[in-house]
Amino acid sequence: MKKILSLLFLLSGLILSNSCTNLDETILDETLSSNLSDQDAANGSLAPVYGKFTDIFIHTNYFALQEISSDEAILPYRGGTDWGDNGIYLSLHQHVTTSTDPNVRNTWGHILQGISRAVTAINVLPEIDVPASKVYLAEARGLNAYYGMLTLDLFGLVFVKDDPGTPSRILRGAEAVNYLINEFQSILNNLDNTVGPGRLTQYGAMGLLARLYLNAAVYRDIYGASFNFTAADMDKVIEYCDKIIASGQYKLSPNYFDIFGNNNHDNKELIFAHDQRADLNGHNRLAYFSLSGDQFPLPAFPNANGTDGPAITSDFYRTWVAAYGPDDPATKDPRFYQQNISIYTNPGDSCVAAADFKVDRGILRGQQYGLIRVNGAFVKCPDGRLKVGKLFSVTRNKPTLPVDFTETVNFTVEGGNYSNGYRVEKYEFSSKSASGRNFGEADIVLVRLADIYLMRAEAKLRKGGGEQAALADVNTVRAARTATKPAPPLNTMNLDLLYRERGFELYWEFLRRPDMIRFGKYEGIWTEKNNTDKNKRIFPIPQTAIDGASNLPGYLVQNQGY
């Protein structure tokens, strides 16, 4: 046990020797001692590997890189100053991000710390005698590969650490893809299918493998004028998706927004997720940061509100309009919107019991209604229920300005006004967050069954001749949302329609940027963005990391175009 504890501390910050980036950290706390049981040591080595998810999948960092860099999300200066942050979100959206960008630096650092923790666990777990040692080791290796997928997708490289005493090897292109495939495939038979979705299961790894094969053409030639989606790759996508679907272990959720609700850990659509139930100081930020500062979703906590962050772009909204016009997409597709505040349709229903109040979900447009707050307290009706009515920008010192979300948003001062841009409330607001900032019961979805169907559909289309099979997969997903009237079935399918469908199903889920690259859309022009440089498909390596590796000439080379 003494040897195990020594390894835990020795390896805690060791992913790149010679300080290529600062990863010094203490994985396990000072309670470790020679009296620690083998089971506690095993848990203590694996849990921190998952623990970095909280930092990565926060509302900024990884979300900013994957969503605000795309045509889906935009975050302007609000009110001329709010969310300014030295222009970093404007730069991300316009594809002019530099190597000093804090979201790039933070995401890089958190992912590499995750790799460091995985390397620690991989070196320690073989020394620990517990019944599930093979499962734990497989999870650690799988998470290491998953972190490698993230660095490959974002930065075009993968770190490989074979010997803790030597620097990591850096792989790129086809070599990196092959390494990750081999890592995932080598652990499949040792993973447990009963511990998900908050832990990596066999089917979770299969889902990641399907995603890896689907994007392999991009990763092999990130700057290519076009991508070679081989039949062999697509066959592997189909193979793994087939196995997941045929397992019968997962089911499409009848209610779309239940997938992102506070009780979603038991939702059968989730295959792999960041489990926040045990860490109630995780974050609620995917729920709060798009809402208005005058939306207060929790009757028990009158200070828990939104922060007027990102909106969807007009370009993305218009894809919904084009698909369903002249009908309102809210009436045609349950993934677009879920009304929970009945005053929208029943103006007389202006009082609500605290236990019954829930904010609306999905894409929020127009005049917003909610709990009326005066001098820091919610107004009550004569019967003791809470008053619901039109919201005004009281927190912005504009009490006569309605909280009325409009479609247009841009990077001018006027375009960044607090009411500009339709907002997204996909994840349910936490029921336990006194501030609205921390705590979060909802698992953050990383792989779910609908994406498995859509990946299989895409693979069938890219192989050629699979239009009918792809159409069936897409319509299966659309038809599943039976809690309300499901979206009508489509009668034809091609790659453009499939791309649109992925936007409708998977918006706000960290997938838009890689989808845009894979479908050849990332060099396009959209709201406030006209940069067509293919070098911007991946992000710059943080300058701090390059500086830290300066004693190893040629080791960490900046990505092309930065």
MIZA-218492 format. One record per residue (C-alpha): residue number from 1; x, y, z. Coordinates in steps of 0.02 Angstrom, whole numbers, plus 50000, padded with zeros to 5 digits. Layout:
% MIZA-218492
NUM;X;Y;Z
...
% end
This chain:
% MIZA-218492
1;50000;50000;50000
2;50144;50118;50036
3;50204;50094;49857
4;50029;50133;49792
5;50016;50293;49892
6;50187;50349;49833
7;50135;50321;49653
8;49974;50417;49678
9;50067;50570;49734
10;50214;50549;49615
11;50107;50535;49460
12;49972;50661;49507
13;50044;50800;49399
14;50146;50697;49278
15;50087;50697;49099
16;50220;50801;49016
17;50388;50796;49101
18;50500;50947;49097
19;50350;51060;49126
20;50276;51070;48952
21;50125;51138;49039
22;50093;51161;49224
23;49994;51011;49283
24;50054;51001;49462
25;49908;50954;49572
26;49865;50842;49716
27;49745;50708;49659
28;49709;50631;49828
29;49694;50730;49987
30;49795;50718;50145
31;49682;50588;50222
32;49776;50452;50130
33;49875;50340;50244
34;49941;50164;50255
35;49774;50117;50332
36;49681;50154;50173
37;49588;50002;50107
38;49620;49933;49934
39;49443;49979;49883
40;49466;50157;49944
41;49631;50169;49851
42;49549;50106;49692
43;49406;50229;49707
44;49527;50368;49751
45;49630;50339;49596
46;49484;50328;49474
47;49363;50461;49539
48;49480;50608;49503
49;49493;50554;49321
50;49306;50585;49305
51;49320;50738;49416
52;49394;50850;49282
53;49231;50841;49185
54;49158;50975;49298
55;49291;51100;49242
56;49285;51051;49059
57;49097;51047;49034
58;49060;51213;49116
59;48967;51352;49026
60;49127;51429;48960
61;49284;51330;48915
62;49233;51181;48808
63;49058;51248;48772
64;49131;51411;48710
65;49251;51323;48592
66;49121;51203;48521
67;48966;51312;48515
68;49011;51497;48513
69;49137;51463;48373
70;48992;51395;48269
71;48838;51465;48183
72;48730;51407;48328
73;48778;51521;48473
74;48832;51702;48488
75;48885;51800;48641
76;48900;51988;48615
77;48939;52127;48736
78;48781;52141;48838
79;48731;52318;48876
80;48894;52378;48801
81;49003;52308;48940
82;48933;52148;49014
83;49013;51987;48948
84;49147;52092;48865
85;49290;51989;48936
86;49415;52078;48823
87;49325;52020;48667
88;49362;51834;48685
89;49186;51776;48637
90;49180;51893;48489
91;49347;51823;48431
92;49290;51643;48451
93;49135;51675;48348
94;49232;51768;48213
95;49371;51636;48205
96;49508;51756;48254
97;49553;51674;48419
98;49734;51687;48474
99;49848;51575;48577
100;49821;51684;48730
101;49632;51658;48735
102;49582;51605;48912
103;49447;51483;48854
104;49575;51395;48745
105;49704;51396;48885
106;49582;51336;49017
107;49509;51198;48910
108;49684;51138;48863
109;49739;51139;49045
110;49586;51047;49111
111;49596;50912;48977
112;49781;50885;49007
113;49751;50875;49194
114;49622;50742;49154
115;49754;50648;49055
116;49874;50667;49201
117;49746;50593;49319
118;49711;50450;49197
119;49898;50410;49184
120;49907;50409;49373
121;49762;50288;49385
122;49830;50175;49247
123;49996;50160;49340
124;49919;50134;49511
125;49771;50020;49481
126;49870;49863;49433
127;49946;49870;49608
128;49777;49869;49695
129;49688;49705;49730
130;49501;49734;49713
131;49370;49625;49625
132;49334;49758;49495
133;49517;49800;49459
134;49502;49755;49274
135;49347;49865;49257
136;49430;50011;49345
137;49585;49997;49238
138;49481;49987;49080
139;49386;50144;49132
140;49548;50238;49165
141;49618;50189;48996
142;49453;50231;48912
143;49445;50403;48994
144;49625;50433;48942
145;49574;50394;48764
146;49421;50506;48781
147;49529;50651;48838
148;49639;50612;48689
149;49486;50626;48576
150;49456;50800;48646
151;49634;50859;48613
152;49630;50783;48439
153;49465;50867;48397
154;49512;51037;48468
155;49700;51047;48440
156;49742;50913;48313
157;49855;50808;48424
158;49856;50668;48552
159;49975;50642;48698
160;50036;50465;48730
161;50122;50425;48894
162;50201;50252;48907
163;50333;50284;49039
164;50302;50408;49181
165;50485;50454;49178
166;50489;50513;48998
167;50401;50652;48901
168;50238;50610;48815
169;50242;50566;48632
170;50137;50678;48520
171;50034;50598;48382
172;49940;50684;48242
173;49833;50636;48094
174;49808;50453;48051
175;49932;50396;48183
176;49829;50482;48319
177;49666;50409;48254
178;49737;50233;48249
179;49805;50249;48426
180;49637;50303;48497
181;49543;50168;48403
182;49661;50036;48471
183;49646;50104;48648
184;49456;50098;48647
185;49447;49929;48563
186;49572;49851;48684
187;49464;49890;48836
188;49290;49851;48771
189;49279;49676;48844
190;49331;49733;49017
191;49205;49873;49038
192;49049;49853;49144
193;48878;49891;49068
194;48790;49912;49235
195;48875;50068;49303
196;48823;50201;49178
197;48787;50331;49123
198;48899;50423;49244
199;49041;50301;49214
200;49113;50237;49051
201;49028;50075;49002
202;49058;49958;48857
203;48917;50041;48760
204;48981;50213;48806
205;49150;50167;48732
206;49062;50099;48577
207;48972;50266;48559
208;49138;50357;48569
209;49213;50237;48443
210;49069;50272;48323
211;49100;50459;48344
212;49286;50434;48317
213;49262;50333;48157
214;49133;50459;48093
215;49258;50601;48114
216;49413;50501;48068
217;49423;50575;47893
218;49429;50749;47969
219;49558;50703;48100
220;49672;50619;47973
221;49677;50773;47862
222;49613;50921;47963
223;49663;51051;47833
224;49605;50952;47682
225;49504;51033;47542
226;49384;50886;47561
227;49371;50733;47673
228;49383;50550;47623
229;49245;50461;47717
230;49295;50281;47680
231;49172;50138;47672
232;49276;50047;47802
233;49258;50190;47927
234;49072;50205;47895
235;49050;50017;47917
236;49129;50031;48089
237;49012;50174;48134
238;48865;50066;48083
239;48934;49914;48175
240;48951;50001;48342
241;48786;50094;48326
242;48700;49930;48281
243;48768;49849;48439
244;48710;49990;48551
245;48536;49995;48476
246;48518;49806;48474
247;48570;49793;48656
248;48398;49854;48709
249;48480;49940;48858
250;48435;50115;48798
251;48272;50197;48745
252;48230;50361;48662
253;48146;50477;48787
254;47961;50517;48752
255;47989;50690;48827
256;48135;50777;48742
257;48173;50896;48885
258;48174;50757;49014
259;48341;50709;48937
260;48411;50869;49012
261;48307;50875;49171
262;48364;50868;49351
263;48317;50685;49363
264;48398;50633;49200
265;48524;50513;49276
266;48396;50375;49259
267;48339;50429;49086
268;48362;50278;48973
269;48422;50384;48827
270;48586;50428;48914
271;48734;50317;48871
272;48879;50419;48939
273;48864;50576;49045
274;48948;50684;49175
275;48864;50632;49337
276;48842;50780;49453
277;48729;50700;49581
278;48866;50656;49703
279;48951;50824;49683
280;48817;50949;49722
281;48942;51088;49703
282;48957;51050;49519
283;48874;51180;49413
284;48706;51238;49354
285;48781;51347;49221
286;48715;51270;49062
287;48544;51315;49132
288;48572;51490;49196
289;48691;51580;49081
290;48576;51608;48933
291;48427;51666;49036
292;48387;51847;49070
293;48450;51922;49232
294;48267;51957;49270
295;48215;51775;49257
296;48212;51698;49431
297;48170;51513;49413
298;48173;51458;49596
299;48036;51513;49716
300;48141;51452;49862
301;48290;51559;49813
302;48245;51735;49756
303;48425;51774;49705
304;48444;51629;49583
305;48431;51703;49410
306;48503;51710;49236
307;48649;51809;49171
308;48601;51864;48994
309;48737;51763;48909
310;48733;51682;48737
311;48589;51676;48615
312;48562;51573;48461
313;48605;51658;48299
314;48473;51716;48178
315;48554;51597;48052
316;48520;51446;48162
317;48345;51503;48205
318;48306;51523;48021
319;48344;51339;47989
320;48194;51299;48100
321;48086;51427;48011
322;48135;51360;47841
323;48095;51182;47894
324;47922;51218;47963
325;47862;51379;47883
326;47731;51449;47876
327;47698;51360;48042
328;47784;51412;48202
329;47918;51280;48242
330;47858;51281;48423
331;47695;51203;48363
332;47777;51074;48251
333;47930;51008;48341
334;47934;50969;48529
335;48124;50990;48530
336;48108;51175;48495
337;48006;51230;48646
338;47913;51170;48799
339;47792;51291;48882
340;47785;51276;49071
341;47714;51447;49117
342;47531;51442;49067
343;47505;51630;49073
344;47570;51632;48894
345;47409;51550;48837
346;47299;51587;48987
347;47325;51768;49041
348;47207;51744;49187
349;47322;51615;49265
350;47436;51744;49346
351;47461;51659;49514
352;47552;51495;49542
353;47597;51386;49690
354;47783;51387;49722
355;47793;51198;49699
356;47712;51211;49526
357;47822;51348;49453
358;47945;51299;49318
359;48023;51407;49183
360;47995;51368;49002
361;48121;51259;48911
362;48200;51258;48740
363;48219;51411;48629
364;48142;51562;48715
365;48071;51702;48607
366;47974;51862;48634
367;47903;51930;48796
368;47958;51828;48946
369;47847;51792;49095
370;47900;51738;49267
371;47897;51772;49453
372;47879;51956;49495
373;48016;52014;49612
374;48013;52177;49710
375;48151;52232;49827
376;48227;52059;49825
377;48068;51964;49868
378;47937;51879;49761
379;47765;51960;49758
380;47622;51853;49823
381;47441;51846;49770
382;47305;51866;49903
383;47289;51677;49918
384;47474;51657;49957
385;47526;51595;49787
386;47663;51683;49689
387;47627;51820;49564
388;47673;51783;49383
389;47677;51916;49250
390;47775;52006;49116
391;47958;52029;49158
392;48049;52194;49145
393;48234;52235;49152
394;48234;52286;49334
395;48405;52212;49371
396;48476;52315;49228
397;48403;52475;49303
398;48279;52487;49160
399;48115;52445;49247
400;48007;52498;49099
401;48104;52395;48971
402;48018;52227;48940
403;48118;52066;48940
404;48067;52036;48762
405;48190;51924;48668
406;48210;51974;48486
407;48287;51874;48345
408;48428;51990;48294
409;48591;51998;48390
410;48757;52068;48333
411;48919;52141;48398
412;48865;52322;48401
413;48819;52404;48566
414;48637;52407;48511
415;48643;52227;48451
416;48708;52172;48620
417;48564;52244;48719
418;48499;52127;48853
419;48341;52082;48758
420;48427;52041;48594
421;48437;51862;48538
422;48328;51710;48568
423;48389;51614;48719
424;48412;51431;48760
425;48351;51344;48918
426;48385;51164;48868
427;48447;51101;49036
428;48328;51117;49182
429;48372;51250;49309
430;48435;51167;49468
431;48312;51152;49612
432;48454;51169;49739
433;48553;51319;49680
434;48533;51465;49800
435;48631;51577;49681
436;48590;51496;49515
437;48775;51476;49485
438;48830;51319;49574
439;48749;51154;49614
440;48671;51052;49478
441;48578;50889;49483
442;48567;50863;49296
443;48695;50749;49216
444;48785;50834;49072
445;48748;50728;48919
446;48901;50667;48823
447;48831;50521;48721
448;48647;50479;48700
449;48543;50361;48596
450;48473;50490;48475
451;48650;50533;48420
452;48683;50348;48393
453;48536;50340;48271
454;48592;50499;48184
455;48773;50442;48170
456;48714;50278;48094
457;48605;50374;47972
458;48751;50483;47920
459;48865;50334;47895
460;48736;50251;47784
461;48719;50408;47679
462;48907;50432;47661
463;48926;50252;47602
464;48800;50286;47465
465;48634;50202;47430
466;48575;50210;47610
467;48445;50346;47594
468;48296;50242;47648
469;48385;50165;47796
470;48449;50336;47849
471;48274;50408;47832
472;48206;50271;47944
473;48335;50311;48079
474;48296;50496;48076
475;48109;50467;48081
476;48131;50345;48226
477;48207;50486;48328
478;48075;50612;48276
479;47931;50494;48312
480;47995;50448;48485
481;47950;50614;48569
482;47773;50561;48607
483;47746;50657;48770
484;47674;50790;48656
485;47637;50785;48471
486;47800;50726;48389
487;47881;50812;48242
488;47806;50753;48077
489;47903;50618;47983
490;48016;50667;47841
491;47988;50588;47670
492;48163;50604;47599
493;48341;50607;47664
494;48510;50672;47608
495;48664;50742;47693
496;48598;50921;47698
497;48437;50865;47783
498;48535;50754;47901
499;48646;50902;47948
500;48491;51006;47982
501;48417;50866;48086
502;48573;50853;48192
503;48556;51039;48229
504;48375;51017;48284
505;48410;50866;48393
506;48581;50907;48466
507;48589;51096;48484
508;48685;51160;48636
509;48769;50989;48661
510;48952;51028;48615
511;48935;50951;48442
512;48901;51095;48323
513;49081;51141;48278
514;49136;50962;48233
515;48973;50938;48139
516;49004;51097;48039
517;49181;51044;47997
518;49129;50869;47945
519;48989;50934;47834
520;49099;51067;47754
521;49006;51214;47834
522;49137;51285;47952
523;49216;51403;47826
524;49045;51476;47786
525;48982;51650;47826
526;48854;51682;47962
527;48804;51809;48094
528;48957;51921;48125
529;49077;51794;48047
530;49155;51802;47874
531;49323;51715;47905
532;49344;51571;47781
533;49518;51514;47837
534;49523;51323;47847
535;49666;51337;47972
536;49536;51389;48102
537;49460;51215;48104
538;49569;51183;48256
539;49621;51302;48393
540;49793;51370;48434
541;49898;51281;48563
542;49905;51398;48713
543;50060;51505;48715
544;50090;51461;48896
545;50106;51277;48849
546;50227;51316;48708
547;50330;51425;48822
548;50333;51287;48953
549;50404;51165;48826
550;50540;51283;48766
551;50675;51172;48839
552;50622;51035;48717
553;50651;51114;48545
554;50524;51058;48417
555;50420;50962;48544
556;50263;51068;48547
557;50240;51154;48379
558;50103;51284;48356
559;49959;51236;48243
560;49955;51298;48065
561;49891;51476;48041
562;49925;51544;48216
% end
